[in-house]
Amino acid sequence: MRVDSSPFGTLLEELAASAFRAHPYGRPVIGSREDIERYDRASAMSFFDARWAPAACTTAIVGDVDPETLIPMLERYFGRIPPRETERTSISPEPEQRGERRTLVEFPAQPLLSIGWRVPPASHRDTPAIEVAMRLLGAARSSRLERRLIRDDPQCARVFVESGWPGDRHANLALILAEPLEGADLSEIEAAILDEVRTLTEQGPSSNELEGVLRVARIQHLRSLRQSASIAEGLVSAQSSLGSWRAHFHRVSRLEGVTSSDVQRVLREHFVGTHQNVVLLRAAAEPREPDEEEMR
């Protein structure tokens, strides 16, 4: 339902498969349809026994809790799970990408476009500048792609950006996804996106743009701290990707030191054709009868 029946799910699954040919990021979490059809109870239990154990678990508990009540409760329900070693499968590093990868998907829906560039993991020194670059391109109403493709020259209903897709513990993708308006040309939208990336690379962001990015990042982070679920998710993510749950509370400060030249540098190094993965989704062309000239 989330993939085979969804244009967005199909598009993103094809993008992951194209960009990651050795790394597990390229494979769906639940497996392909063929995998699912072959699952049985014995294989599921075997996988569970090999991989699921307390040593492989990261947990965050957030809220108005009383440790004197909570800890005995945790010990009662989870303490009886025996500690054991889990099967640690080594993860194959993704080989170097040597050129643009382009995929066309036919799907009975409105067209979609995605572009993803190979970028380093969350712990890398370039990641804050990459996040700032993506925010400048499309993470707010004042962003460059929002202005160009939605307000000034309406070609898209939405432009979505994300750094760290589909996960950021390992090398991943900086992703731009465009949902065109009816009748818009995918090739023109792709050209406009690449033109904005090129302009930002050559000219860099203004001081006002950088201040705006930080202001929005601060607001979003503070809002996320209002909800226990968001805090818990952020703590677990920081522990898994950055090595410390405390890093969650310093996400914005990591962006504050990013300069215009930093943005230009990471765009020059990572947002290049050899790191680029493009997936176009469009409806299949309707079959037509040949005209008389073609018949002759």
Sequence and secondary structure as in RCSB ss.txt:
>XXXX:A:sequence
MRVDSSPFGTLLEELAASAFRAHPYGRPVIGSREDIERYDRASAMSFFDARWAPAACTTAIVGDVDPETLIPMLE
RYFGRIPPRETERTSISPEPEQRGERRTLVEFPAQPLLSIGWRVPPASHRDTPAIEVAMRLLGAARSSRLERRLI
RDDPQCARVFVESGWPGDRHANLALILAEPLEGADLSEIEAAILDEVRTLTEQGPSSNELEGVLRVARIQHLRSL
RQSASIAEGLVSAQSSLGSWRAHFHRVSRLEGVTSSDVQRVLREHFVGTHQNVVLLRAAAEPREPDEEEMR
>XXXX:A:secstr
  STT HHHHHHHHHHHHH SSSGGGS TT  HHHHHH  HHHHHHHHHHH SGGG      SS  HHHHHHHHH
HHHTTS                 S EEEEEE SSS EEEEEEEE  TTSTTHHHHHHHHHHHHSSTTSHHHIIII
IIS  EEEEEEEEEES SSSSEEEEEEEEE TT  HHHHHHHHHHHHHHHHHH   HHHHHHHHHHHHHHHHHHT
TSHHHHHHHHHHHHHHHS GGGGGGHHHHHHT  HHHHHHHHHHHSSGGGEEEEEEE         HHHH 
